[in-house]
Amino acid sequence: MSEKEKVELVRGSGNVYRDFDVASADVHQAKAKLAGRIIGILDDEGLSVRQAAKDTGFAAADFSRIRNADLGRFTIDRMIRILAQLDVESEVCIDVRPRVHSDKEQTTPASVR
């Protein structure tokens, strides 16, 4: 890229699903954050999907789907239950605020610690 070419900087909303106008963007974002935490625990603990299934009572296929980001079959509450079975130290916080209207709507997504 030459110095004469200008690069346009576009700031995201903090939710890639909203930035790409995906329906139910906040739900997708929450599921992605929960999946990230679940995958992190599996990796940190060195758990295979079969071992995680044995330890939690959830199906190994559930953990495979989460690892592959195939989250369509999951509800948020089911993912929270999976997370709770894996790690009692996790905390799920949901911050509900009125939407700020601008050219792109913005909300504060759920956070997982």
Backbone hydrogen bonds, N-H to C=O, Kabsch-Sander energy under -0.5 kcal/mol:
donor,donor_aa,acceptor,acceptor_aa,energy
5,E,2,S,-0.9
8,E,6,K,-0.5
9,L,7,V,-0.5
10,V,8,E,-0.6
11,R,9,L,-0.5
19,D,15,N,-2.2
20,F,16,V,-1.4
21,D,18,R,-2.0
22,V,17,Y,-2.9
25,A,22,V,-0.8
28,H,24,S,-2.2
29,Q,25,A,-2.4
30,A,26,D,-2.4
31,K,27,V,-2.5
32,A,28,H,-2.3
33,K,29,Q,-2.3
34,L,30,A,-2.4
35,A,31,K,-2.9
36,G,32,A,-2.3
37,R,33,K,-1.9
38,I,34,L,-2.5
39,I,35,A,-2.9
40,G,36,G,-2.2
41,I,37,R,-2.2
42,L,38,I,-2.4
43,D,39,I,-2.6
44,D,40,G,-3.0
45,E,41,I,-2.6
46,G,42,L,-0.7
46,G,43,D,-0.6
47,L,42,L,-2.4
52,A,48,S,-2.6
53,A,49,V,-2.1
54,K,50,R,-2.2
55,D,51,Q,-2.5
56,T,52,A,-1.9
57,G,53,A,-2.7
62,D,59,A,-0.7
63,F,59,A,-1.2
64,S,60,A,-2.2
65,R,61,A,-2.6
66,I,62,D,-2.2
67,R,63,F,-2.5
68,N,64,S,-1.7
69,A,66,I,-1.7
70,D,65,R,-3.0
71,L,69,A,-1.1
74,F,71,L,-1.5
79,M,75,T,-2.0
80,I,76,I,-2.3
81,R,77,D,-2.1
82,I,78,R,-2.2
83,L,79,M,-2.5
84,A,80,I,-2.6
85,Q,81,R,-1.9
86,L,82,I,-1.5
87,D,83,L,-2.7
90,S,87,D,-1.2
93,C,91,E,-0.5
93,C,111,S,-2.2
95,D,93,C,-0.5
96,V,94,I,-0.6
97,R,95,D,-0.6
100,V,106,Q,-1.8
101,H,99,R,-0.6
102,S,100,V,-0.5
106,Q,100,V,-1.5
111,S,93,C,-2.1
113,R,91,E,-2.4
